[in-house]
């Protein structure tokens, strides 16, 4: 049975295991495997919200929401363990994250994604827009 929790307890070890899961390269890209990636507590303490999904106590999904303190929220780090994908978990994580952002007074929820993820984000209700990006590192 799956359970979803808004801002529930989650450890660095659980999150690092979730984001490293997968035998065929589904884990973090090499450019994200730096010394700060293991300290999730630093990330989530500044979040507007985050949602966890658990199956029998095991962390199987996560999404984070950052914000500008006012109107704009940003969906970050959505992740479902490869063994639990295609069951609607990711869509539910995003739905709950969007609800939390709306309750906080945000009017917009932004997300960046690669083209191959467009069907997933469309299923979550996102509309494609033009955007810009500067890589700082």
Buried (B, 14 or more C-beta within 10 A) or exposed (E): EBEBEBEEEBEBEBBBBBBEBBEEEEBBEEEEEEEEBBEBEEBBEEBBBBBBBBBEEEBBBBBBBBBEEEEBBBBBBBBBBBEBBEBEBBBBBBBBBBEBBEEBEBEEBBBEEEEEBEEBBEEBEBEEEEEEEEEEE
